[in-house]
Amino acid sequence: MLNIFLVILSGVATGYTVRKVPFVKHAGSVITLVIALLLFFMGVSVGTNDQVLATFSTIGIEALIITIGGTSGTLLCAWLLYSTLFKKGGEKS
């Protein structure tokens, strides 16, 4: 855990020191590309794993239930927070 924290901290320090370098402004595009590649290779890994493929329908149903529950809970909490903090006229209570 300490290693992960140190890697993140070193990235923050590096980003702070090179923030005015022109090519750093394109880091977001590079990160998006790297994440897409990671997701692709993760899909390849799942596709080659026979055990995961055999239980894919069960995993999919559980993932769907978790997704629906998480989204519903988030929407409910957002609605409650909004209705508690704001009046109908858009003014804070």
C-alpha positions as CSV (number, residue, x, y, z in Angstrom):
1,M,0.0,0.0,0.0
2,L,2.9,2.3,0.8
3,N,4.4,1.7,-2.7
4,I,1.1,2.7,-4.4
5,F,0.9,5.9,-2.3
6,L,4.6,6.7,-3.1
7,V,4.0,6.2,-6.8
8,I,0.9,8.5,-6.8
9,L,2.8,11.1,-4.8
10,S,5.8,11.0,-7.2
11,G,3.3,11.4,-10.1
12,V,1.8,14.5,-8.4
13,A,5.3,15.9,-7.8
14,T,6.4,15.2,-11.4
15,G,3.2,16.8,-12.7
16,Y,3.7,19.8,-10.6
17,T,7.2,20.4,-11.8
18,V,6.5,19.8,-15.6
19,R,3.1,21.5,-15.7
20,K,4.3,24.3,-18.0
21,V,5.9,21.9,-20.6
22,P,3.7,22.1,-23.7
23,F,3.4,18.4,-24.4
24,V,2.0,17.8,-20.9
25,K,-1.3,19.4,-22.0
26,H,-1.9,16.4,-24.2
27,A,-1.6,14.0,-21.2
28,G,-5.4,13.6,-21.0
29,S,-5.6,12.2,-24.5
30,V,-2.7,9.8,-23.8
31,I,-4.3,8.6,-20.6
32,T,-7.6,8.0,-22.4
33,L,-5.8,5.9,-25.0
34,V,-3.9,3.9,-22.3
35,I,-7.1,3.2,-20.4
36,A,-8.8,2.0,-23.7
37,L,-5.8,-0.3,-24.3
38,L,-6.0,-1.6,-20.7
39,L,-9.7,-2.3,-21.1
40,F,-9.1,-4.1,-24.4
41,F,-6.4,-6.3,-23.0
42,M,-8.5,-7.0,-19.9
43,G,-11.3,-8.2,-22.3
44,V,-8.8,-10.4,-24.1
45,S,-7.8,-11.9,-20.7
46,V,-11.4,-12.5,-19.8
47,G,-12.1,-14.0,-23.2
48,T,-9.3,-16.5,-22.9
49,N,-10.2,-17.6,-19.3
50,D,-12.5,-20.7,-19.6
51,Q,-13.5,-20.5,-15.9
52,V,-14.8,-16.9,-16.3
53,L,-16.6,-17.8,-19.5
54,A,-18.3,-20.8,-17.9
55,T,-19.8,-18.6,-15.1
56,F,-20.3,-15.5,-17.3
57,S,-24.1,-15.6,-17.1
58,T,-24.1,-15.7,-13.3
59,I,-21.5,-13.0,-13.1
60,G,-23.4,-10.9,-15.6
61,I,-26.7,-11.2,-13.5
62,E,-24.9,-10.2,-10.3
63,A,-23.1,-7.3,-12.0
64,L,-26.5,-6.1,-13.4
65,I,-28.1,-6.3,-9.9
66,I,-25.2,-4.4,-8.4
67,T,-25.3,-1.8,-11.1
68,I,-29.0,-1.2,-10.8
69,G,-28.8,-1.0,-7.0
70,G,-25.9,1.4,-7.1
71,T,-27.5,3.7,-9.6
72,S,-30.8,3.6,-7.8
73,G,-29.2,4.4,-4.5
74,T,-27.2,7.3,-6.0
75,L,-30.3,8.8,-7.7
76,L,-32.3,8.5,-4.4
77,C,-29.5,10.1,-2.4
78,A,-29.1,12.9,-5.0
79,W,-32.8,13.6,-5.0
80,L,-33.0,13.6,-1.2
81,L,-30.0,16.0,-1.0
82,Y,-31.4,18.3,-3.7
83,S,-34.9,18.4,-2.1
84,T,-33.4,19.1,1.3
85,L,-31.0,21.8,0.3
86,F,-33.0,23.7,-2.3
87,K,-36.5,25.1,-2.3
88,K,-38.7,25.1,-5.4
89,G,-37.6,28.7,-6.4
90,G,-34.0,27.6,-6.6
91,E,-33.1,29.4,-3.3
92,K,-31.3,27.6,-0.6
93,S,-33.3,26.8,2.5
